Amino acid sequence: MVIKIILNYILGFVNITVEGFFVERFINNCISNKVFLWGTKRKNTTLLTTNVNINDFKKIRQIAKKTKCKVNINSKKGFPILLHKYRKRKLLLLLCIPVILVILISSRFIWNIEIVGADTINKDEIVSQLEEEGVSIGKLKSSIDSKKVINSIRVKRKDISWMSLDLKGTNVIVTLVEAEQKPNIINKDEYCNIVAGERGMITKITADTGTKLVKQGDIVEKGDLLIGGYMEGKFTDKRFVHAKGNVEAKVWYTKNIKSNYTREISEETGNKKDRYSINFNNFKINLYKTLPKFENYDTINEAKKIKLFKNFYLPIEINKTTYIEKKNKEITYGIEDLKDILINQLEKQFEQEGISNLNVVNKIANFYEKENNILELEMTYEVIQNIGIEEKIE
């Protein structure tokens, strides 16, 4: 389809408006008469805009008359239109020819790889594996066997349940569905104990099957036996079972952080400099002579690939590097301000690890004055959680 659109740019096309009560019949007639339409946009039930090749425009008028629709030309585009417009500028026209040839040749290669659906999977890993299978930037599209690539990657990775590879224009769109990570489940007919997955103090324990080996208030360590995978009575022998039950415990998560009262911070001065470069595949051209003369700075890199259409990328990339000047200075905090800063820093760490989302029943913050003007914070989150996990009896 992309090749068709490029050819229509070379041969020339018109953008038209079609209006009438039978626009759907108009489109169906175009399809049956092999009239190629693209960029079709429906404005409402009786109005649409679309593009059509100049040579097919006569057919369009006949189809419009047949389907009782009105056709108006909005604009004329393409190489013949430019040729007529700039017919006196021969050098410009001569330069257009190699540009068109480059675009046509480029359309046969891959110039962009897009990964869709990888939320937890590292996209760079997927790109590396695609390269191992022969799918890489600058590769000829006709040399790629999509089914073979998909099967090879899926065999190597357990975290992908479904994968597709679509070649659209010069773009490769790889769509993934991540596999759900299933816990190790012990079959119901196998014997197992329930052991502690974390250190904590038992707050509640119930055993549906098996024998309780701890009680409320007991402190247990990770790996300790909580519910034994066996049962016995006064008049029955000991028999093994698949232990089932619920064990809740108060678990403590502790973190430490320390800081000097005098801290060096970095602030932006407001001075920024942008530098640009162009990449032609792997060939880089810098559009600047010197770097900014900042002593301290941060850099922000942005890359934008050039494309003609939605999925038609060219082997050209514009890189923008922004240099942001920063200045270091010392600030001496009061004790209360520093306490707040340390608490916020540790709370962010608890949040990043997902501990804040658990059933937190208490937060304990202890501060300690250390030598050399150092303040230390020890923060503990008390959490009520189920700590029982199954362990197979060998």
KEKE-3310 file (N, C-alpha, C; in steps of 0.2 Angstrom, whole numbers, plus 5000, padded with zeros to 4 digits):
npx = (5004:5010:5019:5011:5005:5017:5020:5008:5011:5021:5016:5005:4991:4974:4966:4950:4933:4918:4901:4885:4870:4873:4887:4893:4890:4896:4910:4910:4908:4920:4929:4925:4928:4941:4947:4959:4959:4965:4969:4956:4944:4930:4918:4905:4889:4886:4897:4913:4932:4945:4959:4964:4971:4977:4974:4963:4953:4944:4936:4931:4922:4912:4907:4903:4892:4884:4881:4874:4881:4891:4906:4920:4936:4948:4962:4977:4991:5008:5021:5020:5012:5021:5031:5025:5023:5036:5042:5052:5063:5075:5086:5081:5071:5079:5086:5075:5073:5083:5080:5067:5071:5079:5070:5061:5070:5073:5061:5061:5068:5071:5068:5064:5060:5047:5041:5027:5017:5025:5026:5033:5043:5060:5063:5074:5080:5072:5074:5087:5086:5079:5088:5097:5090:5090:5082:5084:5089:5090:5089:5084:5068:5061:5069:5065:5058:5044:5036:5046:5055:5046:5043:5055:5059:5049:5051:5063:5059:5050:5042:5033:5018:5011:5014:5017:5023:5023:5026:5025:5026:5041:5042:5044:5032:5031:5021:5017:5011:5012:5016:5008:5015:5015:5013:5023:5013:5008:5002:4985:4985:4997:5008:5011:5019:5015:5025:5034:5035:5041:5049:5041:5028:5015:4998:4986:4980:4974:4969:4964:4967:4979:4991:4992:5007:5012:5007:4996:5005:5018:5035:5041:5054:5059:5055:5052:5042:5024:5011:5009:5011:5002:4991:4985:4977:4969:4966:4970:4983:4997:4995:4999:4995:4989:4993:4982:4978:4977:4989:4992:5003:5012:5023:5040:5047:5062:5072:5086:5094:5105:5112:5122:5120:5123:5122:5126:5118:5111:5107:5097:5103:5096:5101:5102:5107:5105:5110:5112:5111:5113:5108:5112:5107:5120:5129:5135:5132:5137:5129:5135:5149:5156:5155:5144:5151:5149:5152:5146:5133:5117:5111:5099:5093:5085:5078:5072:5065:5064:5049:5039:5025:5013:5019:5030:5046:5061:5079:5085:5088:5085:5094:5093:5101:5100:5109:5109:5113:5120:5122:5131:5128:5130:5119:5113:5103:5090:5086:5073:5069:5078:5074:5062:5065:5073:5063:5054:5062:5064:5051:5048:5056:5050:5038:5041:5045:5034:5029:5022:5009:5004:4995:4998:5000:5007:5019:5036:5048:5064:5077:5094:5108:5123:5142:5152:5142:5131:5115:5105:5092:5081:5068:5053:5041:5026:5018:5003:5001:4999:5009:5011:5017:5016:5026:5033:5032:5045)
npy = (4994:5006:5008:5010:5022:5031:5030:5036:5049:5052:5051:5060:5067:5070:5079:5076:5081:5072:5072:5068:5057:5044:5040:5029:5019:5025:5023:5009:5006:5012:5003:4991:4995:4996:5007:5016:5023:5033:5040:5043:5052:5053:5065:5067:5059:5061:5067:5066:5066:5062:5055:5053:5045:5055:5050:5041:5050:5053:5042:5043:5053:5048:5038:5045:5052:5041:5036:5047:5057:5072:5079:5088:5096:5098:5101:5099:5088:5081:5075:5079:5090:5099:5099:5106:5118:5123:5123:5131:5131:5122:5115:5113:5103:5093:5089:5083:5071:5061:5061:5056:5043:5038:5038:5028:5017:5016:5012:4998:4993:4991:5003:5007:5000:4995:4992:4985:4983:4978:4979:4975:4968:4970:4981:4983:4970:4963:4969:4966:4952:4951:4956:4946:4937:4942:4953:4969:4987:4993:4982:4971:4970:4959:4948:4944:4931:4931:4921:4912:4920:4924:4911:4907:4916:4915:4902:4904:4912:4913:4922:4927:4926:4927:4933:4945:4950:4963:4970:4985:4997:5005:5001:4990:4982:4975:4966:4961:4950:4948:4934:4928:4927:4912:4906:4893:4880:4867:4851:4845:4832:4830:4829:4842:4855:4871:4885:4899:4913:4925:4934:4937:4941:4931:4934:4929:4912:4899:4882:4872:4860:4849:4852:4864:4872:4883:4898:4912:4927:4921:4923:4921:4914:4916:4903:4894:4881:4881:4876:4859:4846:4835:4824:4818:4808:4803:4789:4786:4783:4793:4803:4809:4824:4836:4851:4865:4882:4898:4910:4924:4938:4950:4959:4966:4979:4987:5002:5012:5028:5041:5058:5073:5089:5099:5101:5098:5105:5105:5117:5123:5136:5142:5144:5138:5127:5122:5108:5101:5086:5075:5059:5048:5033:5025:5035:5050:5067:5082:5097:5107:5117:5119:5113:5119:5130:5126:5123:5114:5103:5096:5084:5082:5071:5070:5061:5060:5051:5053:5053:5050:5046:5038:5025:5025:5026:5035:5033:5043:5053:5065:5072:5080:5088:5094:5105:5109:5121:5120:5124:5122:5122:5125:5121:5123:5114:5115:5105:5100:5102:5094:5082:5080:5079:5067:5058:5059:5054:5041:5036:5036:5026:5015:5016:5014:5000:4994:4992:5001:4999:4988:4981:4992:4995:5002:5015:5018:5029:5032:5043:5047:5055:5057:5056:5069:5079:5072:5066:5052:5041:5029:5019:5010:5000:4993:4979:4970:4954:4939:4926:4913:4900:4886:4871:4858:4841:4830)
npz = (5000:5004:4994:4983:4987:4986:4972:4967:4972:4964:4951:4952:4961:4967:4980:4986:4989:4993:4992:4997:4999:4997:5000:5005:4995:4985:4988:4988:4975:4969:4974:4968:4955:4955:4959:4967:4983:4996:5013:5017:5025:5035:5037:5041:5040:5027:5020:5015:5014:5002:4994:4977:4962:4948:4935:4938:4940:4931:4931:4944:4943:4935:4943:4954:4948:4945:4958:4963:4969:4974:4968:4972:4969:4980:4981:4971:4970:4971:4960:4946:4947:4954:4945:4935:4941:4945:4933:4927:4934:4933:4939:4952:4949:4943:4955:4962:4956:4960:4973:4974:4969:4979:4990:4985:4984:4998:5003:5003:5013:5031:5043:5056:5072:5081:5097:5105:5119:5129:5145:5157:5152:5146:5133:5126:5126:5118:5106:5104:5103:5091:5082:5082:5076:5063:5061:5059:5059:5043:5036:5023:5019:5012:5015:5027:5038:5045:5053:5057:5064:5075:5081:5085:5095:5104:5109:5116:5126:5141:5146:5137:5130:5118:5102:5088:5072:5062:5046:5041:5029:5031:5043:5057:5067:5082:5092:5108:5120:5137:5147:5161:5177:5185:5202:5210:5211:5222:5219:5224:5228:5233:5247:5259:5269:5278:5278:5285:5276:5279:5292:5307:5319:5325:5322:5319:5316:5307:5304:5291:5286:5292:5305:5318:5323:5329:5339:5342:5345:5345:5339:5324:5312:5295:5285:5296:5302:5301:5300:5301:5289:5292:5302:5317:5329:5345:5344:5331:5319:5314:5300:5283:5275:5264:5268:5273:5276:5285:5289:5297:5301:5310:5302:5300:5292:5289:5286:5284:5284:5282:5285:5283:5292:5284:5267:5250:5236:5220:5208:5195:5184:5174:5162:5146:5132:5116:5105:5089:5079:5065:5060:5048:5045:5051:5051:5057:5058:5065:5069:5075:5081:5094:5111:5125:5137:5150:5167:5176:5172:5166:5154:5142:5130:5115:5102:5085:5073:5055:5045:5031:5030:5041:5044:5036:5038:5036:5033:5042:5056:5068:5080:5096:5108:5124:5134:5151:5162:5178:5196:5210:5227:5245:5258:5275:5285:5297:5312:5312:5299:5292:5297:5291:5278:5277:5281:5271:5260:5264:5264:5251:5246:5252:5246:5232:5233:5235:5247:5254:5249:5256:5270:5281:5298:5307:5309:5313:5318:5321:5327:5327:5334:5327:5326:5319:5315:5310:5306:5309:5302:5307:5300:5302:5295:5301:5296:5293:5286:5276:5279:5276:5266:5254:5256:5249:5255:5255)
capx = (5000:5014:5022:5005:5005:5023:5019:5003:5014:5026:5011:5001:4984:4970:4962:4943:4927:4913:4895:4879:4867:4875:4894:4895:4889:4902:4916:4910:4909:4927:4933:4924:4931:4948:4950:4963:4958:4968:4968:4949:4941:4923:4917:4899:4886:4885:4902:4920:4937:4949:4964:4964:4976:4974:4972:4957:4948:4938:4931:4927:4916:4907:4905:4899:4886:4880:4878:4871:4886:4894:4913:4924:4943:4951:4969:4981:4997:5012:5027:5018:5010:5027:5035:5022:5024:5043:5045:5057:5068:5077:5090:5077:5068:5084:5087:5069:5073:5087:5077:5062:5074:5081:5064:5059:5074:5073:5055:5062:5072:5068:5071:5062:5057:5042:5039:5021:5014:5030:5026:5038:5049:5065:5062:5081:5082:5068:5077:5093:5084:5076:5094:5100:5086:5090:5077:5087:5088:5094:5088:5080:5061:5060:5073:5063:5053:5041:5034:5052:5057:5041:5043:5062:5059:5044:5054:5068:5057:5044:5038:5029:5012:5009:5019:5016:5028:5020:5030:5021:5030:5048:5042:5042:5029:5031:5016:5018:5007:5016:5014:5007:5019:5011:5017:5024:5008:5008:4995:4981:4986:5004:5009:5015:5018:5015:5030:5034:5039:5044:5050:5036:5024:5009:4992:4980:4982:4969:4972:4959:4969:4986:4992:4995:5013:5013:5001:4996:5010:5024:5039:5044:5059:5058:5057:5049:5036:5019:5006:5013:5007:5001:4986:4985:4972:4971:4965:4973:4990:4999:4995:5002:4990:4991:4991:4979:4976:4979:4993:4993:5008:5015:5030:5043:5051:5066:5076:5090:5097:5109:5114:5125:5116:5125:5121:5127:5113:5113:5101:5098:5104:5091:5105:5102:5110:5103:5115:5109:5115:5109:5111:5110:5109:5125:5134:5133:5134:5136:5128:5138:5156:5159:5150:5143:5156:5146:5156:5142:5127:5114:5110:5093:5094:5079:5079:5066:5066:5060:5045:5034:5019:5013:5024:5036:5052:5067:5085:5087:5086:5087:5096:5093:5104:5100:5113:5106:5118:5118:5127:5131:5129:5129:5113:5113:5096:5088:5085:5066:5069:5082:5070:5056:5068:5075:5057:5051:5066:5063:5044:5048:5059:5045:5033:5044:5046:5027:5027:5016:5002:5002:4991:5002:4997:5011:5026:5040:5053:5069:5082:5100:5113:5130:5147:5153:5136:5127:5108:5102:5085:5079:5061:5051:5034:5023:5013:4999:5001:4999:5016:5011:5018:5017:5032:5032:5035:5049)
capy = (5000:5012:5009:5013:5029:5034:5030:5041:5055:5053:5052:5065:5065:5076:5078:5078:5081:5069:5074:5064:5052:5037:5040:5022:5016:5028:5019:5002:5007:5013:4997:4986:4997:4996:5014:5016:5028:5033:5046:5044:5054:5054:5071:5066:5053:5063:5070:5063:5068:5057:5056:5048:5046:5059:5046:5038:5055:5053:5036:5045:5058:5043:5034:5050:5053:5035:5036:5053:5061:5078:5079:5094:5096:5103:5102:5095:5087:5076:5077:5082:5097:5102:5100:5112:5124:5125:5121:5136:5130:5115:5112:5110:5097:5088:5087:5079:5064:5057:5061:5051:5036:5036:5036:5021:5011:5015:5008:4991:4991:4992:5009:5008:4994:4997:4986:4986:4978:4976:4983:4973:4965:4975:4981:4982:4963:4960:4972:4962:4945:4952:4957:4939:4933:4945:4959:4975:4993:4993:4975:4971:4967:4953:4943:4942:4926:4933:4916:4909:4924:4923:4905:4906:4920:4912:4896:4906:4916:4910:4928:4930:4921:4928:4938:4946:4954:4966:4974:4991:5002:5004:5000:4984:4983:4969:4966:4956:4949:4945:4928:4929:4923:4908:4904:4886:4877:4860:4848:4844:4826:4830:4831:4848:4859:4878:4888:4906:4916:4931:4934:4941:4939:4928:4937:4924:4906:4894:4876:4868:4853:4849:4853:4870:4871:4890:4901:4919:4930:4918:4926:4915:4916:4914:4895:4890:4877:4884:4871:4853:4843:4829:4824:4812:4808:4798:4782:4785:4784:4799:4802:4815:4828:4843:4857:4871:4886:4905:4912:4931:4940:4957:4959:4973:4981:4993:5005:5017:5033:5046:5064:5079:5095:5104:5097:5101:5104:5107:5121:5126:5143:5145:5144:5131:5127:5116:5106:5096:5082:5071:5053:5044:5026:5025:5040:5055:5074:5087:5103:5112:5117:5118:5112:5124:5131:5126:5119:5108:5103:5090:5084:5079:5069:5068:5058:5060:5049:5057:5049:5053:5044:5035:5019:5025:5030:5036:5032:5049:5054:5071:5072:5086:5087:5101:5106:5113:5123:5119:5127:5118:5127:5122:5123:5120:5113:5114:5098:5098:5102:5088:5076:5079:5077:5060:5054:5059:5050:5034:5034:5035:5020:5010:5016:5011:4993:4992:4990:5006:4997:4983:4983:4995:4996:5007:5018:5020:5033:5034:5047:5046:5060:5053:5060:5073:5082:5067:5063:5045:5040:5022:5019:5003:4999:4987:4977:4963:4950:4932:4924:4906:4897:4879:4868:4851:4836:4825)
capz = (5000:5004:4987:4979:4988:4983:4965:4966:4973:4958:4945:4954:4963:4969:4986:4984:4994:4991:4996:4995:5003:4996:5000:5006:4989:4981:4990:4986:4967:4968:4975:4962:4948:4956:4960:4974:4988:5002:5017:5017:5031:5035:5041:5043:5036:5020:5018:5016:5009:5001:4989:4971:4957:4943:4930:4940:4942:4926:4933:4950:4940:4932:4949:4957:4944:4946:4965:4965:4974:4971:4969:4972:4970:4986:4980:4967:4973:4967:4956:4940:4949:4956:4938:4931:4945:4945:4926:4925:4939:4930:4944:4957:4946:4943:4961:4964:4953:4964:4980:4973:4968:4986:4994:4982:4986:5005:5005:5003:5019:5038:5046:5062:5075:5086:5102:5108:5124:5133:5151:5161:5148:5143:5126:5122:5125:5112:5100:5103:5100:5084:5078:5082:5071:5057:5060:5062:5055:5037:5034:5017:5021:5009:5018:5034:5038:5051:5057:5059:5070:5081:5084:5088:5101:5109:5112:5120:5132:5145:5148:5131:5128:5111:5098:5081:5069:5056:5042:5038:5026:5033:5050:5060:5073:5086:5097:5113:5126:5142:5151:5168:5181:5190:5207:5211:5215:5224:5218:5230:5230:5236:5254:5260:5275:5277:5282:5285:5270:5282:5299:5310:5325:5323:5325:5318:5313:5306:5300:5288:5286:5295:5313:5320:5327:5332:5341:5342:5349:5343:5334:5319:5307:5288:5284:5301:5301:5304:5300:5298:5284:5295:5307:5321:5335:5351:5342:5324:5318:5311:5292:5280:5272:5260:5273:5271:5282:5284:5294:5297:5306:5310:5299:5301:5286:5292:5282:5287:5280:5286:5281:5286:5292:5278:5261:5244:5232:5213:5206:5188:5183:5169:5155:5142:5125:5112:5100:5085:5075:5060:5059:5042:5047:5057:5050:5061:5056:5070:5066:5079:5082:5100:5116:5129:5141:5157:5172:5178:5168:5165:5147:5140:5123:5111:5095:5081:5066:5050:5042:5026:5032:5048:5045:5031:5040:5032:5037:5044:5063:5070:5087:5099:5115:5128:5140:5156:5167:5186:5200:5216:5233:5251:5263:5281:5287:5304:5313:5310:5291:5290:5298:5286:5271:5278:5281:5264:5256:5265:5262:5244:5245:5254:5241:5226:5234:5235:5254:5256:5247:5260:5276:5286:5304:5311:5306:5318:5315:5327:5325:5331:5332:5326:5326:5313:5313:5306:5309:5306:5303:5306:5300:5302:5294:5304:5291:5294:5280:5276:5278:5275:5260:5254:5255:5248:5259:5250)
cpx = (5004:5017:5017:5005:5011:5022:5013:5006:5018:5021:5006:4994:4981:4967:4955:4938:4921:4907:4889:4876:4869:4883:4897:4895:4895:4908:4916:4911:4916:4931:4932:4927:4938:4951:4953:4962:4962:4968:4961:4947:4934:4921:4910:4895:4885:4891:4909:4925:4942:4954:4963:4969:4973:4971:4965:4952:4942:4933:4927:4921:4910:4903:4900:4892:4881:4877:4875:4875:4889:4901:4916:4931:4945:4958:4972:4988:5001:5017:5025:5016:5016:5031:5032:5023:5031:5046:5051:5063:5071:5081:5086:5074:5073:5086:5081:5070:5077:5084:5071:5065:5076:5075:5061:5063:5074:5066:5056:5066:5068:5072:5069:5059:5053:5040:5032:5019:5019:5030:5031:5044:5053:5064:5069:5083:5078:5071:5083:5092:5082:5082:5097:5096:5086:5085:5081:5087:5093:5093:5083:5073:5060:5064:5071:5057:5050:5039:5040:5055:5053:5042:5050:5062:5055:5047:5059:5065:5050:5039:5033:5024:5010:5013:5017:5021:5025:5025:5025:5026:5037:5048:5040:5039:5028:5027:5017:5013:5011:5012:5013:5011:5016:5015:5018:5018:5009:5002:4992:4982:4993:5004:5013:5014:5017:5020:5030:5038:5042:5045:5044:5033:5017:5003:4986:4983:4976:4971:4965:4961:4977:4986:4996:5001:5015:5006:5001:5001:5017:5028:5042:5049:5057:5060:5054:5043:5030:5013:5009:5008:5005:4995:4987:4980:4974:4970:4967:4980:4991:4999:4996:4996:4993:4988:4988:4977:4978:4983:4995:4998:5010:5022:5033:5048:5055:5071:5080:5093:5100:5111:5117:5120:5117:5126:5122:5121:5114:5106:5103:5098:5099:5095:5104:5105:5108:5109:5111:5114:5111:5112:5108:5112:5114:5130:5131:5136:5132:5135:5130:5146:5159:5153:5149:5149:5153:5151:5152:5135:5124:5112:5103:5094:5087:5081:5072:5068:5061:5056:5040:5027:5019:5018:5029:5041:5057:5074:5089:5084:5089:5088:5096:5096:5104:5104:5110:5111:5116:5124:5126:5132:5127:5123:5114:5106:5096:5086:5078:5066:5072:5078:5065:5059:5070:5068:5054:5055:5065:5056:5044:5051:5054:5040:5035:5044:5039:5025:5022:5009:5000:4998:4996:4998:5000:5017:5030:5046:5058:5075:5088:5105:5120:5135:5148:5147:5132:5120:5106:5095:5084:5071:5059:5043:5032:5018:5010:4999:5001:5006:5016:5012:5019:5024:5031:5035:5038:5048)
cpy = (5006:5013:5012:5021:5033:5035:5035:5048:5057:5054:5058:5063:5071:5074:5081:5078:5077:5070:5071:5060:5045:5037:5033:5018:5018:5024:5012:5001:5008:5007:4992:4988:4998:5003:5015:5023:5028:5040:5048:5046:5056:5060:5070:5060:5055:5066:5067:5067:5062:5059:5051:5050:5051:5055:5042:5043:5055:5047:5039:5049:5053:5040:5039:5051:5047:5034:5042:5057:5067:5078:5085:5093:5101:5105:5097:5094:5082:5079:5081:5090:5102:5104:5106:5119:5127:5123:5125:5134:5122:5112:5109:5103:5092:5085:5082:5072:5060:5056:5056:5044:5034:5034:5029:5016:5010:5011:5001:4988:4993:4998:5011:5001:4997:4991:4989:4981:4976:4981:4981:4970:4971:4975:4981:4975:4960:4963:4968:4955:4946:4953:4950:4935:4936:4951:4965:4981:4992:4986:4975:4967:4960:4947:4941:4937:4927:4927:4912:4913:4924:4917:4904:4910:4917:4906:4898:4910:4913:4916:4930:4924:4921:4934:4939:4950:4956:4970:4979:4996:5001:5002:4993:4985:4976:4970:4960:4956:4945:4939:4930:4924:4919:4906:4896:4883:4869:4857:4846:4837:4824:4832:4838:4851:4867:4881:4895:4909:4923:4930:4939:4938:4937:4932:4933:4918:4901:4888:4873:4861:4854:4851:4859:4869:4878:4893:4908:4922:4927:4922:4920:4918:4913:4907:4891:4887:4880:4879:4865:4849:4836:4830:4818:4813:4803:4791:4781:4786:4791:4798:4809:4817:4834:4848:4863:4875:4893:4907:4920:4933:4947:4956:4966:4974:4988:4995:5011:5022:5038:5052:5069:5084:5099:5099:5101:5100:5107:5111:5123:5133:5146:5145:5137:5132:5121:5114:5101:5092:5078:5065:5050:5037:5026:5030:5047:5062:5079:5093:5109:5112:5116:5116:5118:5124:5131:5121:5113:5109:5096:5090:5080:5077:5067:5066:5058:5057:5052:5051:5053:5052:5040:5029:5019:5030:5030:5035:5038:5050:5061:5071:5079:5085:5094:5100:5111:5115:5122:5122:5124:5123:5123:5125:5119:5120:5113:5107:5096:5097:5096:5082:5074:5077:5070:5056:5053:5054:5042:5031:5033:5028:5014:5010:5012:5003:4990:4990:4995:5003:4991:4986:4986:4997:5001:5009:5020:5023:5035:5038:5047:5051:5056:5059:5064:5077:5078:5065:5057:5044:5032:5021:5012:5004:4992:4985:4970:4960:4943:4930:4917:4904:4890:4877:4860:4846:4831:4818)
cpz = (5000:4997:4982:4980:4986:4976:4963:4967:4966:4952:4946:4956:4966:4976:4984:4990:4990:4995:4993:5000:5002:4995:5001:4999:4984:4982:4988:4978:4966:4969:4970:4956:4949:4956:4967:4977:4994:5006:5017:5024:5031:5040:5044:5039:5029:5016:5020:5011:5008:4995:4983:4966:4951:4937:4931:4941:4937:4928:4939:4948:4938:4938:4953:4954:4945:4953:4967:4970:4970:4973:4968:4973:4975:4984:4975:4970:4969:4963:4950:4941:4951:4949:4935:4935:4945:4938:4924:4929:4938:4935:4949:4955:4945:4949:4964:4962:4958:4971:4979:4973:4975:4990:4991:4984:4994:5007:5005:5009:5026:5041:5053:5065:5081:5091:5105:5113:5129:5139:5156:5158:5145:5136:5122:5121:5119:5106:5099:5100:5093:5080:5077:5076:5064:5055:5063:5057:5049:5034:5028:5020:5018:5012:5025:5034:5045:5056:5060:5065:5076:5084:5088:5095:5106:5112:5117:5127:5134:5146:5143:5129:5121:5108:5091:5078:5062:5052:5038:5035:5028:5040:5052:5066:5076:5092:5102:5118:5131:5146:5158:5172:5186:5195:5207:5215:5216:5223:5224:5232:5233:5243:5255:5267:5273:5282:5281:5280:5273:5289:5302:5317:5323:5326:5324:5314:5313:5302:5297:5288:5289:5303:5314:5324:5330:5334:5341:5347:5348:5338:5330:5314:5300:5288:5290:5299:5305:5305:5297:5294:5286:5300:5311:5327:5340:5348:5334:5324:5314:5303:5289:5276:5268:5265:5270:5277:5280:5290:5293:5303:5305:5308:5299:5295:5289:5287:5286:5282:5285:5282:5286:5286:5286:5272:5255:5239:5225:5211:5199:5188:5178:5162:5152:5135:5122:5106:5096:5081:5070:5059:5052:5043:5053:5056:5053:5059:5062:5067:5071:5080:5089:5105:5121:5134:5148:5161:5174:5174:5168:5157:5146:5132:5120:5104:5091:5074:5061:5046:5037:5028:5039:5049:5039:5034:5035:5036:5040:5051:5065:5078:5090:5106:5118:5134:5145:5162:5174:5190:5207:5222:5239:5255:5269:5284:5295:5305:5311:5302:5289:5291:5293:5279:5272:5278:5274:5259:5257:5263:5255:5242:5247:5249:5234:5227:5235:5243:5257:5254:5251:5266:5282:5292:5308:5308:5312:5315:5321:5324:5330:5329:5332:5326:5319:5310:5308:5310:5305:5307:5302:5306:5299:5300:5297:5299:5293:5287:5281:5274:5276:5268:5260:5253:5255:5253:5255:5254)
residu = (MET:VAL:ILE:LYS:ILE:ILE:LEU:ASN:TYR:ILE:LEU:GLY:PHE:VAL:ASN:ILE:THR:VAL:GLU:GLY:PHE:PHE:VAL:GLU:ARG:PHE:ILE:ASN:ASN:CYS:ILE:SER:ASN:LYS:VAL:PHE:LEU:TRP:GLY:THR:LYS:ARG:LYS:ASN:THR:THR:LEU:LEU:THR:THR:ASN:VAL:ASN:ILE:ASN:ASP:PHE:LYS:LYS:ILE:ARG:GLN:ILE:ALA:LYS:LYS:THR:LYS:CYS:LYS:VAL:ASN:ILE:ASN:SER:LYS:LYS:GLY:PHE:PRO:ILE:LEU:LEU:HIS:LYS:TYR:ARG:LYS:ARG:LYS:LEU:LEU:LEU:LEU:LEU:CYS:ILE:PRO:VAL:ILE:LEU:VAL:ILE:LEU:ILE:SER:SER:ARG:PHE:ILE:TRP:ASN:ILE:GLU:ILE:VAL:GLY:ALA:ASP:THR:ILE:ASN:LYS:ASP:GLU:ILE:VAL:SER:GLN:LEU:GLU:GLU:GLU:GLY:VAL:SER:ILE:GLY:LYS:LEU:LYS:SER:SER:ILE:ASP:SER:LYS:LYS:VAL:ILE:ASN:SER:ILE:ARG:VAL:LYS:ARG:LYS:ASP:ILE:SER:TRP:MET:SER:LEU:ASP:LEU:LYS:GLY:THR:ASN:VAL:ILE:VAL:THR:LEU:VAL:GLU:ALA:GLU:GLN:LYS:PRO:ASN:ILE:ILE:ASN:LYS:ASP:GLU:TYR:CYS:ASN:ILE:VAL:ALA:GLY:GLU:ARG:GLY:MET:ILE:THR:LYS:ILE:THR:ALA:ASP:THR:GLY:THR:LYS:LEU:VAL:LYS:GLN:GLY:ASP:ILE:VAL:GLU:LYS:GLY:ASP:LEU:LEU:ILE:GLY:GLY:TYR:MET:GLU:GLY:LYS:PHE:THR:ASP:LYS:ARG:PHE:VAL:HIS:ALA:LYS:GLY:ASN:VAL:GLU:ALA:LYS:VAL:TRP:TYR:THR:LYS:ASN:ILE:LYS:SER:ASN:TYR:THR:ARG:GLU:ILE:SER:GLU:GLU:THR:GLY:ASN:LYS:LYS:ASP:ARG:TYR:SER:ILE:ASN:PHE:ASN:ASN:PHE:LYS:ILE:ASN:LEU:TYR:LYS:THR:LEU:PRO:LYS:PHE:GLU:ASN:TYR:ASP:THR:ILE:ASN:GLU:ALA:LYS:LYS:ILE:LYS:LEU:PHE:LYS:ASN:PHE:TYR:LEU:PRO:ILE:GLU:ILE:ASN:LYS:THR:THR:TYR:ILE:GLU:LYS:LYS:ASN:LYS:GLU:ILE:THR:TYR:GLY:ILE:GLU:ASP:LEU:LYS:ASP:ILE:LEU:ILE:ASN:GLN:LEU:GLU:LYS:GLN:PHE:GLU:GLN:GLU:GLY:ILE:SER:ASN:LEU:ASN:VAL:VAL:ASN:LYS:ILE:ALA:ASN:PHE:TYR:GLU:LYS:GLU:ASN:ASN:ILE:LEU:GLU:LEU:GLU:MET:THR:TYR:GLU:VAL:ILE:GLN:ASN:ILE:GLY:ILE:GLU:GLU:LYS:ILE:GLU)
# end
